[in-house]
Amino acid sequence: MGEAHCEPDASRQGTLVLDDSGARPLVALIGPPNSGKTTLFNQLTGLRQKVANYPGVTVEKHVGRVSLDADRTVDLVDLPGVHGFSARSLDERVTRDVLEGRMTGLRAPDALVLIVDATRLESQLMLVEPVLELDLPTLLVLNMSDELASRGGRVSDAALVKHLGVEVARTDARDGVGLDAVRDFLAEVTRRDTAHGRRLTNVPRGTALPMLDAFAARRMRVREIVKEAGYVPPGASSVSERLDHIALHCFWGPLLFLAVVLLVFQSIFTWATPLIDGLDAMVSASGQWVGGALPDTWYRSLLVDGVWAGVGSVVVFLPQILILFLFLGVLEDSGYMARAAVIADRMMYRVGLQGRAFLPLLSGYACAVPAVLAARTVDDERDRLATIFVTPFMTCSARLPVYALLIAAFIPDESLLGPVLGLRAAVLLGLYGLGIIAAVGTAFLLKRTLLRAKPSSFLMELPPYRVPSPRSIALRLLDRSRVFLRRAGTIIFGVTIILWTLTQFPRSDAGAPPIDDSALGRMGQLIEPAIEPLGFDWRIGVGLVTSLAAREVIVGTLGTIYGVEDDSDDAVGLQEALRRDLTLGAAIGLLVFFVFALQCMSTVAVMRRETAGWKWAALQFTYMLLLAYVGAFVAVRIF
């Protein structure tokens, strides 16, 4: 097989040219999955990031700003993790289009940062050739270099520079080690050359890797370069091997997984309780202060009975959400999640799904929208559709305020297994388990009817166990707090104002009507006959409708309704009001309803886009709604 050699264009070699708009240089961050790319992106940009979708597709676009000094900044775009540019997947097509300047709304990058896992250098360098063919100033970042050295591995940076023709930097993105070298490269990108006006100084480049006309030729060339660079792969981690004897054991592995799950759910209640009580006291005190400082007018009622009662009743659950994401972040960054996927594959194969679907399903515990998007990693189209269909059964963080409110109101704070497991944590665990059962049963049904197909094999390269970076975890929690508070300050805030307004009409000489006779009350009473068999009254009915905007909105809705209804100095708390108006069976039924129902229009919209039509989205919404109604109907009669 012949080799076709390509000489780089001397007019462009190593030279970066800004576009006519004079905008900040745009640098693309590219790398294989699980190479530490996003961790490096977060370290460089902090929270100076914007997340949106690329035009026409559901792939998320992450663009951040890196401040180098008072005068120089760089825009950094975090591209999806890919192994190549074959465009077999949507991620690969998006990455290729961005790098080639064919993505609407995003100009072609001026330089590239290619990050690879130094402990898996040979397989990760397969991405080098197509990157270098772009002929842009490029920095090769050898991430996890500390781990390479500690496990007896080595590689010559100078040899890589010689054979690849790019600058090389060593980093440990988790701890921020080596970031100065990356910043130096970015600073070089921004430095203007006065002799060329708009041109920037040359970034040193060596001999470009020749373009080969086959993948297997390419692999041979990478092996040759790795050999000439004196690469010695790291030895197996004895710690990882010992831990995997337990984590991947057919008996002890699932038992360990169950123990981790119990710890998470027990912590959500025990650790968060003091923080929730503190936030609740702050919200109540601030509401009373505002109410006492304002005259008895309509805007006092709006602020105290509407905004404070509605938004405040949701904000107090932020600690529980952060504890959940703390555990998820630690488990993911430590490498345990990959082991959990292997354990789950044994069960998922029996219901017709593959282990690769585990990660999208797992991310559904954060939010169903990115989880549906993450299903693109599932190669088989029928498996992908089945994964998307069952993903909303995973209990997302938006359900957690609903669960926490009802469990705290109706389930006594008693010990079930001593300090290991309380009754409230057990009920919360049961709700998550009920969602998993529904997902597994639905997948089993789909794979034997509408999406009949044999499950494909699942292969995963297990990373070694690592100590999570506190800074990386902290940034993730800060970002999650920002997202949660933004929803509270926009969606929930807007809904509470609309609800409060509906409670004020039709007005009479005496002022606002009793809430039962208000416009909101009459609207709720129209819904009540349909939900009365479930033990729900019109207040719950209004909450179910508003929760279609976002699941946690029902908490703010009930807070507003009861805030207006009990507008007095001795107003009862939301939990006490629910205990007054709901039976235990109705409360359990409402919990079951939220386990099954697809109360999130954002998920429906993404489902429609991912499946290119309304057929699957409508079927998914209808199926889950019927399942929720039947489940709540049964629960209210059992309890």
ZAVOVEX-106344 format. One record per residue: x, y, z of N, C-alpha, C in turn. Coordinates in pm, whole numbers, plus 50000, padded with zeros to 5 digits. Atoms other than C-alpha are relative to their C-alpha. Example, Ala and Ser with C-alpha at 12.3 -4.5 7.8 and 13.67 -1.06 7.14 Angstrom:
2
500894988150000512304955050780500905012050000 499184988149994513674989450714499235010950073 
***
This chain:
639
500854988250000500005000050000500895012350000 499174988250012501505033249896499655010350103 500214989449904501905063350117499965013349927 500124986850060500775098050016500475010250100 499444990249909502885125350173499485013849964 500584986750019501555160450221500905010250065 499164989449947503795190650263499125011450048 500814989049950502335218250481500255012749922 499934987350069501655252350329500915009450078 499034991649931504635274350417499425013550038 500584986949972502485305450406499165000050127 500835001049880500365292550696500704993250114 499365008449900502835270950887500325007850127 499694994149871502775281051252499575014450015 500384986049991501245315051181498515001250019 501404998349971497945325951327499565013649953 500514987550054495885352551151498625002750059 501314996349945493015370551323499055003749888 500964996350101489805376451136499805015149997 500154985750020488725410651014499255006950113 500814993749895486395416351308500825004550118 499154996249888489315420151548499574993550130 500465006749879487685395951793501154993250070 498985007449927489585377352063500354987149928 499655012950062491535347051939499134988850055 500815011549962489485315151946500874987649994 499195012149990491285283752062499074988350030 500845011949981489655249452034500744989950086 499475010449914490225223452305499424986849954 500445012550059490075188652156500744988450065 499375011749942490805153852284499054988350002 500865011849990489505118352319499165000650127 500805000649876486805110452576500854995250117 499345003949875488015106752936501505003050001 498604995949999491295124452866500265011450096 499864988649910490665152253118499765013349932 500184987950081489635177152851499115010250070 500934990849936486655192153030500535005050134 499384995649875488565193153359500985011349974 499074989450038491285213653189499245012749961 500824988650041488615236053036499475007550123 500524993749878487075242353378501115006950079 498884994049928490475249253533500425013249936 499554987950069491345275053268498975011150002 501054989850012487995292653250499265002750129 500784998249879486565288153599498524999849966 501434999150030482935298853582499715010349892 500194990450109483505322953294499664992449872 500395008850109481625299753062498575002949957 501364999550052478555299852841499704986749934 500425012850057476635268552744498785002449913 501124999050093474355267052441500084988249906 499975010650100473515243652156500585005249871 499584996350135475255244151821498765001249912 501184998150085472835256651555499634987449925 500515011250078470665229051411500204986350060 499775013049939471845201351644499845001550151 500214999749856471405191652008501314998750078 498715000749932475145189952086500265013250071 499764987949924476045214552360501325006449961 498804992250030478585241952293500445006950128 499444993849881480815252352583501115009649956 499014989850033482715284852531500325007750127 499584992849881484745300852809501065010249966 499024989450019487005330752848501164997850095 498795001649920490595327252971500675013650009 499344987149977492025359253122501474997550031 498565002249985495795359353078500645011150082 499594988549920496435394253217498955010849981 500994989350005494715427953231499565003349858 500284995750137494855432852854499724988649903 500095011050097494805398152698499064989150050 500925011049973492005372552690499864991449876 500185009750108491295341952480498664993250020 501215008149995488015324752397500394985449976 499685014250008488265287152455498724992249980 501185008150027485735262952303500354985450029 499795014049962485475228052454499204991349904 500665008450100484715204152169499654986350058 500355013449950483015170252221501194990549992 498935009950003485365141752305499824990149887 500095008750117486135121651991501294992049986 498835008050033488505094651870500515002949859 499614996950137488575107351511498975008849934 500904991150074486845127451240499254992449891 500685007950102485125099251052498555004349982 501374994850006481785116651122498944989050009 501015010549980480075083951217498985004150105 500914995449896478565100951520499785015049987 500314985750004476985135051570501125008250064 498904992949936479805145251806501175001949905 498894999150094482405137651540499705009949888 500374990550106480485157151276500105014350050 499934986649944480175187351504501455004450017 498604996749979483865186351597500695003149868 499404997650132484925183651233499545013249941 500534987750059482645212051123500555012450071 499454988649928483895235151399501455002549961 498594998550033487535228551321500215004849857 499874995850139486965234050950499285013149972 500644987150018485045266351007498674999449930 501275001650070481755252750875498805000050095 501084999649903479695257251192499445014150010 500654987149997477215285751175500075006150140 499954993049872477725311651448501304998450075 498705001949934481265300751534501084999649893 498954999550102484285310651329501044989050023 498975010349991487155287051263501015003750109 499054996849892489585284151556501335004849944 498694994850039492915302251540501134991150046 498985009149950494825275851734499304988650072 500565012049940494335241851897500804995950122 499375006849887495045225652232499494985749998 500355014150009495085187752193500454993250129 499695006349872494885169452527499824985049989 500065014650001495615132352567500374994950139 499665006749874495875108552862501354993449983 498635005050016499595101752902500124985450039 499925014049959498885067953064499474990649891 500515008050114497195056352739500435006749870 499514991150106499385075052493499814994249861 500045005650135499425050652202498605000849939 501354999650055495655047952161499505014349984 500514986350004495075084952229500665008449890 499324992450105497615097351974499434997449861 500645002350130495445083351694499275012649951 500694987750037493765117451698500975010649946 499034989750035497025135951624500005003049850 499874997750145497175130951245498915008949943 501014991150057493775145751153500055014150059 499874986649941494425174651395501115007849932 498884992950062497805183051242499745003349854 500344996950138496325181950893499305013549987 500634986950002494445213650990501035011149990 498904990650017497855230850993499805012850080 500164988749910497095253451290501014998850115 499145000849882499345262651583499364990950105 500585010549914498875233251820500904997450119 499305004349879499865224852176499504986150036 500355013549956499935187952271500184999450151 499995000549854499035184252639499974985450044 499945013549944500125152052809499425000650140 500674999149871497595150453089500274987550083 499775010949905497925128253397501454995249995 498585003450008501715129353358500544995750135 499565004249867502135126453734499724985350024 500365014149985500335093253726500894991249913 499085007450087502485081753432501324997650071 498715001349932505635088453634499904991450125 500125007449875504355074253962499844985149978 500205014250030503495041253793501104994549909 498835005350069506895037553626500035002449850 500004997250142506045050853280500845012249967 499234988350042507995076453077499855002049850 500014996550140508125094352744500855012549982 499144988550028510485119652583499185010949933 500704988750060508835153252525500715005149876 499234994950114511655163852294499794991449877 500225008850115511145133252074498615002149941 501344997250051507415140452048499985013149922 499914987350072508205176351949500644998049864 499275002350125510615163951685499144992649897 500725008550096508345137851529498595005149967 501354995050025504995155351564499985014549956 499944986150044506075191151509499085009250078 500844991449917504085206151797500675002150135 499544998049863504815220752137499344989650090 500505010149907504345196652427500045005650141 500084995949860503235204252782499484988450083 500475010449908502705181453079499105006550106 500954994649902499725186853311499424988950087 500955008049921497655172153586498805009150021 501104990450003494375189953512499194999850128 500815000849878492685177653829500505009550107 499414991749896495095196254055500545013249948 499534987450057495925224653817501495000649976 498555000450022499555213453773500285001449850 499604998450140501175225153447499155009849922 500864990650073498545251153362500785012049947 499214988550046501245277853328500494997949857 499545002850136502575260553016498885001949898 501144998050090499095260652861499715014849986 500234985650007498645297152952501075007149918 498934994150082502015305252796499704998249852 500375002250140500835289552471498875009349958 501114990950032497605309452484500485014349991 499444986550007499605341052554500745002149868 499304999050129501755333752250499015001849886 501044998750102498585330652046499505014449990 500554986449999497475365352151501035010749965 498954989850018500835382652099500085004649855 499984994550135500755405551798501435002549953 498714997350062503685408351561499905013449926 500124986650060504165445151475500445000349856 499535000150138505905436151154498934995449904 501035005450088502775418951019498635005950028 501294993949973500035440951162499064990350070 501025008849944497205415951214500514985950024 499465013449978499455385151217500594998950140 499415002549870500555369751542501334992949981 498685006050010503995356451619499894985249969 499985014150037504935322451485500084991250124 499895010449898504375292851707500884989149942 499065009550059507285268651658499324987149959 500545012550052506355238551447501144992049940 498985008550057508405209151335499504993549873 500435007350119507875183051065498634994050023 501375004849984504195175651020499924985049973 500225014350020502995139851039499434997749860 500515002350135502515126650682498614993750004 501355005450008498935118750583500054986149939 500035013650049498415081450540498614996949952 501285002250067495635066650333499214988550058 500785010649938494395039950575500175000750151 499974999449854493555036950942501144991350055 498955009249953495875006250989501395006049962 498674993850022498755024750827500265010650103 499964989449895498095053051058500404994350136 499665005849871498215030151363501464995850006 498595003850003501585016851257500905012250019 499194987849988502925052351226499985005250143 500084995649861501665061451574500864991150088 499165009149921503325030451718501485003149980 498604996650029506565040351546500425012650075 499684987649930506425075551690500104997650150 499985002949857505605062552039501274992650038 498775007649974508525038352016501225009149996 498854990950014510935065251896500045010450112 500054990649889509765087852180500364993350133 499615007149879510875061152427498864998150098 501145001249912507385056452561499984986550069 500175012049919507135031452843498665001250071 501324998749938503495025552943500094997550150 499975001949854502745027353315499624985850037 500375013149951502584995453509498615000150061 501345001149941499294982753640500025005250143 500094994749865498215000653955499584988950096 500335010649904498334976254244498775003750082 501184995749925495774997354430498734997549919 501175002050085493384996554134499674985249987 500245014350013493834959154095499344994350125 500595005249875493084952454461498575004850017 501374994849989490044975154458499064993349902 500865006150102488744959554137499664985550034 500355013549956488884925054295498695000150080 501254998549925486034938254513498935006649914 500994992050072484344964154290499394992649882 500495007350118484004940353992499624985650031 500365013649961483304908654189498514997749977 501395002850034480074891354091499065001150120 500824998749881478834892254452500305012850077 499624988549921480814918754640499835013149924 500164987850079480614943654351498635006250014 501344994449980476814948054358499735003950145 500224996749859476884947554738500675013350036 499324987249979479454975854741499225011449938 500794989750068477354995154493498775003750083 501174997649916474304991354717500395008050124 499554992649882476315003555018500275014749967 499754986150043477405034554826498685007549983 501314993750022473805041654726499345003350134 500594997449868472625038355088500665012050067 499284988749942475325062555200499545013249939 500434987850068474255088054940498645004650051 501354996049964470575087555031499865003350148 500024996549858471145087455405500605013850021 499344987149986473465117355366499135011449951 500874989550053470895136555162499105005650109 500854995149892468735138655474500805004150123 499304997049875471195137555764500925012149986 499084988850016473815161555626499285012949966 500654987950051471365185455464499055006350100 501034994849910468935189455754500405013050069 499654987249937470885216255946500075011549900 499914989550101471545235555625498615004449954 501374996850042467895233455517499305008250108 500624992649890466745244955862500535014350005 499424986649999469155274155845499475008749887 500544992550113468015284555497498545003450021 501434997749976464375280655595499805011450100 500104989249902464905303055897500345013549938 499634987550067466625329255679498885004949910 501094996150089463805328855424498815005350079 501144995749918461135331455694500275013550064 499674987449934462955359155880500025011649902 499954989350099463595379055565498605003549950 501384997450043459955374955457499245008150104 500664992449894458735387355795500525014350007 499424986549997461125416755783499445008549887 500564992750114459955426655434498545003450025 501414997649973456335422455539499785010850104 500144989849897456845443855848500425013949955 499494987150047458665471155655499105006549897 500864994650105455965475455390498595002050050 501424998149964452445489255421499154988649945 500895010850040449505465655382499355003249866 500474997050135449165469455005500154987749913 499945011550090449005447054700501434995549974 498635004450029452735447854641500654993350122 499545007649883453355436655001499544985649988 500515013650017451135406654934500744992749889 499275006250111452945400454604501364995150045 498655003749958456385400454764500014989050105 499975009349887455565381555083499274987149969 500835011850024452735358154983500334993249867 499685005650131453865353654622501444995849988 498585002850029457625356554575500664992550114 499295006449889458905348054924499454986050029 500595013149971456445319654981500264990149888 499825009050114456885305454629501454996449975 498595002450030460575309454548500744994650121 499305004349879461715305554908499764985550034 500325013949967459965272054947500804990249915 499185008650086462105258254663501495001650031 498574997249978465455274954742500534992250119 499515006649879465645258055083500494985849973 499585013750029466215224254913501334999449924 498714999750070469475235454747501054991150068 498985008749939471665217655010499874985349962 500175014050035470145183654929500454997349856 499585001650139470725188554557501525000349990 498544999050005474355198754617500654987650059 499445012349943474975168354837499934988749898 500125010150104473665145954558501085001849894 499004997550104475955162554303501424998550054 498695002349940478885161054546500374985349988 499735014350009478615123254561500184995649855 499865003850140478085119954186501355004449945 498714995150047481165141254119501154991850053 498935008149940483355121554361500054986249937 500045013450058482215088054222500475000049856 499584999350140482755099353863501495002749988 498604996350012486165115653914500944989550058 499165010449940487445086754125500184987949909 499925011550089486875061953841499024989050034 500925010749960484195042054022498824998749906 501165000650088481435051053776500224990349884 499715009450108483165031153502499774985750048 500245013349945483065000653731498504997450017 501455001449986479385007053803499364996649867 500545003150133478755006353427500214985449965 499735014150027480394972153403499064991150080 500925007749917478294959153693498595000649941 501354998350054475124973553538499814992749868 500115006450130475904958153200499474985750012 500435013849981475284923353340498484999150007 501454999949989471684932453423499375005949874 500594992950113471054956253131499974991149876 499985009050115472024929552879498774990950001 501155009149990469194907653009498705006749958 501234993150040466584934552942500095005549858 499894995950139467934942152595500815012549976 499164988350017470134972652659501454996150016 498585002549986473904975252647500565008850111 499394992649891476254987652918500295014549967 499734986150040477005018952717498835009150033 501184992149964473455030352799500005003950147 499994997249857474355031053169500375014550028 499554986449972476165064453152498935010549968 501124990750019473275083352985498934998550108 501015002049896470875067453235500475005850133 499464994649875473165077153521499935015250001 500054985350005473385113253405498575005150010 501384996249981469585113253415499685003650144 500214996049861469895116453792500305014750021 499784985549995471175151653729498875007149927 501044993750081468835161753445499764991249879 500335008850112467005142353175500435005849866 499674994050130467845167452900501404996249953 498695004650046471645161652885500124984849994 499975014650005470995124852955499494994849867 500525003850131468895121952639501055002949893 498954996650097471675139552447501164990150009 498875009249981474295116252596499744986349940 500325012950062472465086452444500574998949861 499365000850133474215095352117501214990850001 498855009149992477135074352244499604985549975 500495013650028474955043252195499944998249849 499855001450145475835030551846498734995349931 501175005850065472785009451765498815009450014 501094990449998469805031451670498844995250086 501115005049917467215008751835500355000650148 499564998749860469245007452156499975014650044 500004985749967469595045452143498585004850029 501394995949979465825050352108499454994450131 500455006049874465145026252394500605007250120 499344992749891467675044452613499345013650022 500644986949990466125078352535498604998650062 501395001749955462615064952602499934997950151 500095003349857463405052052953500795009650089 499174990949920465835079553062499195008650098 500744991749903463115102053220499534992750124 500355007249878462345074353468501085001650107 498954997549902465695082053632499645012850077 500464988849917464935105553922500985011649991 499134988350019466415139153819499985008750126 499884991549882467475165554070498805009150018 501184991549988464325185953992498904993250081 501015007149919462225158854159500355000450149 499555001249861464285160154478499285009750095 500774991449909462565191254628498594994850026 501355005649983459175174454569500054988350098 499855011549911460325142154733500305004450143 499584995849866461995160055023498865006650076 501124993249935458945181655096498984989950052 501055009549961456445152855102500504989850102 499455009649905458735128555283500145006450138 499854993149871459525154155554498655002750066 501324996849946455815162055592499264987650051 500845011649970454425126455608500754987950056 499255011649952457245102255697500735003850127 499354996549873458415102256060501524998149992 498535000549999462105107956129500444989350099 499675011449915462805073356268501144992049939 498915008550047465735049556245499454986649952 500415012950054465345018456034501094989550023 498855008849977468835002856052501055007650080 499074992349917470405023256328500475012549927 499494988050069472685051256201500234997849851 499715003150140473095033555867498895004949908 501114996750087469615039855729498795004250081 501224995149938466675061055843498804997049914 501245003050073463055056455744499825009549882 500154990450110463025088355536500944996949885 499035003550105466185078455349499554987349927 500495012450062464655043955288498875002849902 501094996450092461525059555136500555006749875 499384993450116463665081854914500694989849910 499365010650077465715051654808498974991749925 501055007650066462495033054734499445007149878 500494992450115461325061054503500974999249884 498995001550105464595060054310499954985949943 500075013850046464335022254295498774997449915 501235001550078460755024454168500195005449858 499714994650133461955046353881500874990549919 499135009650070464675020953797499194988049954 500835011550038462144992553797499155003649879 500804995750115459915012553561500845000949874 499114998850116462875019653332500374986249945 499615013550042463984983253325498824992849936 501185006650056460454970353267499605005649865 500344993850127459804995352990501004996249892 498985004150097463104987352820499794985649956 500285014150032462304950152840498844998949902 501175000250088458934956852677500335005449861 499674993950129460324979552404500884990949915 499045008250075463154956052307499404986949953 500675012150048460664928052252498775003149917 501154996050083458054948152063500445010149895 499744989450100458634981651888501455001049959 498574998450029462434980951908500724986750013 499425013349989463154944151875501374999449932 498655001550054466884937751826500864993350106 499085006249907469724918151981500925010650058 499114990149942471794938552228501434998149951 498635000650048475284946952107500964998650117 499005002049896478484939752299500465013450056 499584987949930479944964552544501454998550043 498594999849961483654972452582500315013650062 499634987449935485034998552819501404998950057 498674999449943488605008152906499905006250139 500174995349863488665011153284501175008850039 498924991349953490655041053414500444995650138 499595003049862492725036953729499245008750098 500644991849897491275049354053500855012550025 499304987349978492145085754119499335007550114 500544991349896491725110354403499345012149933 500664988650064489115136054293500615013350042 499474986749973490225172154271498955008350075 500974991649928488525193954537499595012349920 500364988050077488705224254307499024996649888 500905003950107487075205654020498604997250054 501315002849939484285193154249499335013150042 500574987449955483835228154394499445008149883 500494992850118483515243654048498704993949949 501215006850045480915217453957498825003550089 501084996649908478885224954269499585014649986 500334985950023479105262454209499165001649874 500764999350125477875257253855498594994850021 501335005649975474995235553976499165009750084 500734990049921474065261954236499515011249911 500394989250090474025288253965498824995949914 501105004850083471765267053745498714999350081 501195001549916469375259454032499415013550037 500494986949960469155295454151499495008049880 500514993250118468715307753794498584995349969 501365005250021465695284853757499055005850104 500854994349896464375297254091499715014749973 500174985850024464895333253981499325003349870 500654997250129463315329453637498694992349989 501215008050021460865300753588499095000650122 500835000549880459675297553946499535013950039 500384986249971459685335154001498855004549910 501064996050093457585340753689498694992950027 501225007749972455145312953775499315005250126 500614995349875454635325954129499295013349981 500664987250026453825360954003498684997949926 501255002950073451265346953757498964994050093 500955006549909449705325054026499435010150100 500494990049904449525353654277498995009349932 500924991150072447875375754013498654993449983 501275007150018445255349053947499224998750130 500725000749873444445347854319499325013250037 500524986849965443575385054319498735003749925 501174996750082440705383854070498994988450005 500594986550020437795388654038499925007750131 500004991649881438165417154289498615006150024 501264993549961435275433154477500355011850090 499754988749911434855462554710500794995850123 499275005149883436215440654986501444996249969 498635003450040439405434354789500074986849928 499815012950067440765401054670499004989850051 500995010049958438305371754676500664988950081 499455012249939438715340454890500654991549891 499225006850103441215318454712499194989549926 500845010050067438595291754638499175006249888 500834993150099436575317854445500825008349901 499154992350090439555333654270500084993249864 499815005850133440435328153906500844987450008 499155011949984443145303754016499204988550060 500805010449937440745284954242499014993749904 500985005350097438145281553967500684991649893 499255008150097440775269253720500364986450061 499665012649934441905243353973498824990950017 501215008049981438345232154034499544993349871 500295006650126438005224453664500824987149984 499115011650007440915199953698499644989650104 500185008749883439775185154030499264986949972 500685012950022437295158953897500904989249941 499125009950062440055142253695500994994250099 498985004749907442445139353989499424996250137 500635003549873439955134054272500144985250034 499775014249966440255095654241501384997350055 498645001849949443935100354329500155006150139 499934993649869443095118854651500545014049997 499464986550015444295152354514498865010249995 500974989350011442435185254554500445009749890 499724990850110442425215354322501375006650013 498684994049981445625229354477501084991349938 499055009350061447585198454378499845000149848 500244999650144445935200054035500695011849934 499294988350053447245235353979501514997550000 498575003049993450675223654094500474990449892 499645009550106450665194653848500095006949864 499964992850127449895218353561501235008949992 498844990950005452565243853654501324992349998 498755007749998455145216253707500414995249862 499585003250136455115209953334501115009349953 498894990950033457425240253312501304994750058 498875006349932459815223753560499454993050122 500655008249898459095196453810499935006750137 499974994249867460155215754119499085012050017 500904988649993457735244054032498794996950087 501175003349917454975224954214500225004250145 499724995849863456715232854544499765015050014 500244985849998456735269954463498535003449984 501444997850020453115267854344499234998050130 500685002649873451935252154669500385010450105 499604989749906453985277154865499245013049978 500764987850031452255305954685498544998650038 501435002149970448755291154716499755000550150 500215000149856449095283955086500425013150065 499624986949948450875317155141498895010149990 501144991150017447895335855000498834995550087 501155005449927445375312955166500125002550150 499784998349856446945316255511500715013150028 499374986849985447845353155489499655005950135 500224994849865448025360055860501294998750078 498775000449921450585364156133500314986050050 499795013749951450085327956245499834989949888 500125008850116450255312955895500754987050025 499375013049979451035275955903501074997849895 498975003250096454105261755732499454991149889 500465007650115453875244155398499824985250035 500135014149963454475209655547498754997750084 501195001549916451785214755809498725001649919 501174998150085449355227455546499734987649917 500175012250079449955196355335499454988750087 500525010449909449395173655634498525002350032 501394996849973446105191755693499074996149885 500875001650117444795187655336500194986849926 499755012650071446305154455221500044988450099 499835012249922446005119355356501364993949969 498735006850026449065096855380499954993149864 500115006750129447755076855084500125009649884 499904990150107447355108254872501435004949985 498604995550006450885119454963500884989549932 499255010750066452335085554864499644999449852 500424999850139450245086954547500655011249921 499364988850069451685121154462501484997049976 498605004150020455215107754514500114990249884 499985009850109454465078254285499725006949866 500324992750123452945101954028501255006849945 498804992950046456185122054015501124990349962 499025010150044458265090153986499794996749853 500315005050134456505080553664499735011049897 500494990350099455095112153501501155008149939 499014991850071457075131753242499585014650013 500424986249971456465165853404501105009849960 498914991250044459105184153198499935001749849 500154997550143458425199952861501345001449928 498674999350062462145205752800500454986249953 499665013750038462655168052795499204995649878 500845003450115459735163752554500565006549873 499464992850117461235190152322501294993649950 498745006550041464665173552324499744986349941 500385012950054463065139652266499535001549855 500484997750137461315153751958501165002749906 498864996650087464585167851822500904988049976 499115011550013466595136351890499414989049915 500665010650079464015114051720499405005349870 500424993750125463235138651435498504999149976 501455000150017459495140151498499304998950134 500815000249880456645139951748499564985950040 500565013249972455815102751730500524994250131 499435005949880458215090251996499785008950122 500204990849888457885121552211498584999050054 501405001049958454065119152218499734986650067 500185013249940454185081752289500624999450139 499314999949871456685087052571499195007850105 500764991849905454625114952736498704993050041 501285006649971451335095852709500204987550084 499725012449926452795062852832500355003050146 499574996849863454435078853137498865006450080 501144993949930451325099253221498994989450044 500935010749964449095068453213500584991350113 499355008049896451615048953421499955007450133 500044992049877451735077653673498605000150060 501394999549950447935079653701499624986750064 500335013249946447535042253750500784997450128 499185002149880450415041153999499495007750119 500544992149891448985069654207498644994650047 501335005649968445485054054191500154987750090 499775012049919446845021154330500565003750137 499354996349875449005038154594499035005850101 500914993649907446185058754743499054989850063 500875010349945444155026954795500754990050087 499205008849915446995007254947500315006750134 499584993149879448035033755197498875008150064 
***
